[in-house]
Each structure stands twice: as C-alpha cells, then as structure tokens.
Amino acid sequence: MSRTLQGATWALRVQFFVAGALFATLGVHVPSIKSHYGLGEQALVIALLASGIGSVLTLLQAGRVLARHAPKRVAPIVALVCAGAVGSLLAPSHYGLLLGLMLVYGTATALFDVAINDEAAALERQAGRPLMSGFHGMFSLGGMAGAAAWSLLAPAGVSPTAHSVGAAAILGALAIAASPFMLRQSRGGPQGLAPLSLPRGPLLLLGLMAGMGLVAEGAMYDWSVLYLRQELGSPAGIASLGYACFSAAMAAGRFGGDWVRARVSPVALLRTSGALGALGMALALVIPHPGAALAGFALVGLGFSNIVPVLFSVAGQLPGIAPAHGIASVSSVGYAGLMAGPPLIGFIADARSLSAGLLVVIVFAVVVAACARRAFDGTPGLHVSR
C-alpha cells in the first residue's frame, strides 16, 4: 500500500472514531437532556425521533451530494455541524430549539456516515483488499471511548454541559485535522449512474438485511440491561455488563473482520454471522442465568459485527451505481430498521414478555443468513473477497 493510501486509511479511521464518539456523547446525555428541558417520556421520544427523521430524509439525497462533492470536502463540514449540534444540546432551554438541534444532528450525522463509508469503499477498491470492517471497528471504539469518558468525568464533578462542549470541540478538531489526508477524488455526477438514493432492486434487499442487522444493535442498546434486571433478576452491577459484553465482542469482531473477509466468501460470512447471532440470542433466552445471557449477548455482538460492513461494501461496488448512491440507499433502509426495531420489541414485550420480544433478533438473524446468497445474485463483476 502506498504512503498516500496509508495516510488516507488512517485519516478515515479517525473520521469513523469521531462519528462513533459523537454518537455516544449524545447517547450518554439523553438523561441530561430530559432533565435539562424537564421532558416527559413522550416529549423525549419526539426529540429523538426528530434526529431519526432528519437522518432518513438526508439519506435519500446524500447520493446526490456525494456525486458532486468528494468525501474529503463533505466530511469535515458535516462533522463540524454534527459536533456543533452535540455541543449545543444543553445550551438552550426552549423545547423547539432542542427539536431543531436534533434535526440538524440527524441530518449532519447521516451525511457524515455516507461520506466516510463512500471513502471506505473507494479505499477498498484502490487497496485491493478488505478494509470496511476495520473502519466500522473504529466507530465501535469511538462509541466505547465516548461513553467511557463520561463515566470517568461525571464522578469527578464535570457538568454534562462542560463535557458535551469539550467532547464536541475535541472531536470536531480531530475531524478537521484528519481531512487533508483523505483521498483526492474528482466528482461531477457521471452519466449512467443512479440519480437518486432510493432503494430498489438489489439495493432494497441489501438495505432490508442491513436493517435487520441494525435491529440487533438497537435491541442490545435498549433492552439488554433491562432483560438481565427484569427477566433474570440480576443485580445492577451484573446487568450493566449486558451491553458492554455485546459492544466489546462487536468491536473485536469488526477489527478481525477484514482478515476473515480476505479468506471467506461474503455469502459464507453472512450465513455464519446470522447463525452465530441467532445462536447467541437463543443461548441468552433459553438458559435463565446471567452468565449464559452475558455469553449470549457477546455471541450476538460477534455474529452481527460484520453484517453491516459487508453489506455496505457490496452496496459501494454494485455495477452501474455510484458508491455514494448505493451506500445511501442501503443506509436509509438500515436506519429505518434501527429506529423501528426497538419499539417493535417493546410492543411485543408489552403484549407478551421481553423474552418474546427478543425473539425478533433470532428471526432476523436467520433471515439474513437465508438471504445471503440472494444478496449477491445478479451482480456480475462484483469484486468480493473469497
């Protein structure tokens, strides 16, 4: 790999880290937002939904933006906007301003996500080897670092406002510092490529599979701790390890994912990933013991760790479709799954039980494994690792 590609690879790793850390910084301050604005549950859900709406609407047009402007130009701008929104969330006191900031955050983070994944697809093509899983591993590492920073600073008496502003400033500076080393790509809306990021055909299938994969992430984020506390009666200290086990295993799986992708076909990898995710959740649900649940959640994280990176890599290589359009299309459906999954599980949990709700993860994992071959049909010339 040339020095230029090496520099671009490290720069993009920084950008993925920034994206994950910003996401986590917002996540850890959801309780602070609720307290600062004096919100009830419904008002808080609406504020979070504003971010999701901004993301989905932006993803439908992100391909147009990236067709005209290279990630090197787009990424630092939207990263700063995203960081500014995160740093400003606890500044105003009016609920309408919060909704506006959440909408801006959702818009900026979606465009940032497509830009860096577009760059990742380009780096994979130029390097001639898998890189996508490692980049997503940096997102997971950034998320863990963002959450850990607040867990260390909060007991020291640092205010939520000071932390959000400081984290946003540092992460925004990192994004700006890394951007000059990203790839120089010429853009100008080439003819013959899909003009819209609307999911259809193979992109729709890839998007649905990504959405099913992201449902597991949302389920673990929202329900793993509650499952250990409510269904298994675990103490708070043990229950808090539920999401940590999932996240650590997912990060490990992604950092090792490129090595695996270079040696295993994407079809076999998706089938194995789905089977491992289903096995892990079954273990957590069938054996009513905290140790089994923690081990199961770790297997879910390991199993689902490479599903989204593989699907994004494929979406960025489909013949006749610009990488940004493909990635944005798959992301739009995937984000919809991320938003819809946890409420779906909650609805089933309310009607039956949380254990019944989490069966959704098993069903989706099996569907991803079953659709693995079909996802690669009809894509002649697609460069995939064997």
ABEGO torsion letter per residue (X at the ends): XBAAAAAAAAAAAAAAAAAAAAAAAAAAAAAAAAAAAGBBAAAAAAAAAAAAAAAAAAAAAAAAAAAABBAAAAAAAAAAAAAAAAAAAAABABAAAAAAAAAAAAAAAAAAAAAAAAAAAAAAAAAGBBAAAAAAAAAAAAAAAAAAAAAAAAAAGBBAAAAAAAAAAAAAAAAAAAAAABBBBBBAGBBGBBABABBBEAAAAAAAAAAAAAAAAAAAAAAAAAAAAAAAGBBAAAAAAAAAAAAAAAAAAAAAAAAAAAABBAAAAAAAAAAAAAAAAAAAAABBBAAAAAAAAAAAAAAAAAAAAAAAAAAAABBGBBAAAAAAAAAAAAAAAAAAAAAAAAAAAAABBAAAAAAAAAAAAAAAAAAAAAAABGBBGBBBBX
